[in-house]
Amino acid sequence: MNFLEKFVDICHDRLLTSLKLESEASSYLLGRGVSEKQLTEYKIGYFEGDIPVREESQDFDNFNKWAGYGKNLQKRLIFPARNAKGLLRGIETRRIDVKDYTKFMLERASVDAVFFGMTYEALEAIWNTKTVYLTEGIFDHFPVQRMFKNSLCCMTAKVSRQQVQFLYRFVDHINILFDMDDPGKELGKALEKKLKTKEVTRFKLPNHDISQLWEDWGEVRFQQFLLKQVKKLTVDLNA
């Protein structure tokens, strides 16, 4: 187990403890649409204090400097990002008091298709259906994943060459649920162009993004809306 896996495990244990204490971090996650099952399944964590791991490697040196030797990670949520084999390749961190997030990737990540939400269950569902539901931001992913296990999060308004290669190899139908702002729209257009031999559908949202829609509508109305969109898509494909 490398230092980043150990770091994620320790941060996850801290968050599980805070969940029992109904801390600010756990309350924030639940309020943003993360279920307790998802919190555990993805090993979401919380960092506070000193970096609890050490390793003699270039990756750890890069991590330590990026983290400001722990200073830049204080009171941040930790979201692990994995490749198609389930191997940890990086993390995204987010503050809970302001909109501020940052990423760290291992050197190996440069040749991998890395997503948030890449679990065995997700990969199996993608393999069986040849379909994926793609979201842009991490908090967009959770309400969608509760409906569709074949869901992944790009973690940004950009898609890497490796991510495109993964989609091209394993997927025939790509359903895009990106933000409705200009970067989100441009990302959708770019994917359509890069995956022109596949069936690419961009979902139109009545709000800025999935996360905001879930917060405004709640679970039931949100799911009804998304199911309606999927049924319409099925009719259009079979027409």
Buried (B, 14 or more C-beta within 10 A) or exposed (E): EBBBBBBBBBBBEBBBEBBEEEBEBBBBBBEBBBBEEBBEBBBBBBBEEEBBBEBEEEBBEBBBEBBEEBEBBEBBBBBBBBBBEEBBBBBBBBBBEEEEBBBBBBEBBEEBBBBBBBBEEBBEBBEEBEBBBBBBBBBBBBBBBBBBBBBBBBBBBEBBEBBBEBBBEBBBBBBBBBBBEEEBBEBBEBBBEBBEEBBBBBBEBEBEBBBBBBBEBEEEEBBEBBEEBBEEBEEEEEE
